[in-house]
Amino acid sequence: MRRSPDEAAPGRTDAEVAMTEALLWAAAILLTVAAGWAWNSWRHRANSRRSADRPARGAPTRTGGRRPAPPRPRGTDRPTTAPRSRDTDRATATPTAGEIWWADVPYADGSGSKVRPCLVLRADSRGADVLKITSQDKSDRDDHVRIPTRDWDPDAEHDSYLSLTEPTRISSADFADRAGRCDADLWRKVRNLRHLPTS
């Protein structure tokens, strides 16, 4: 004999059926809440990623604005453009022993050159023998000596170092601007070094 749908299954009371229905409703509610929480969490993460990728107000973008140049680290040589001379006019000045000039000085390995300050040891009509000056800290080396900088480079933040290794020969055309004169005490010491040719 077939039971009607309203009849309870054998062995189950009305209370058990009601409890089962209540548990099913509770499970459905929990699943709905969990789904809503997961959706909100996903939206929050997506918005955070979009905010991180979006440039700040006023910042340059890939398609507009110019990317700022990285700051020049301390301890590197001066920029490759010589400052305008305050002491002399390039058209009438020629290098003289004991002077500091900005010049295009070749690298020791012959791979190129760089505009940098240098100390003139001796000069003639064709060029001069010079010692390189660097703003890098060479205080731990015996072949470099500290050289006062602010007298001839007012933009310098600290003293530089003069290389006492073999001088470099550069032509007259490679000199850019006169910076000033070498410190008198240091120049006397340099002139007393026998391996360096001075005028």
PyMOL commands that set and color helices and strands:
alter all, ss='L'
color gray80, all
select helices_A, chain A and resi 14-53+172-174+184-191
alter helices_A, ss='H'
color red, helices_A
select strands_A, chain A and resi 99-106+113-123+127-134+144-147+160-163+168-171+175-181
alter strands_A, ss='S'
color yellow, strands_A
deselect
rebuild
show_as cartoon
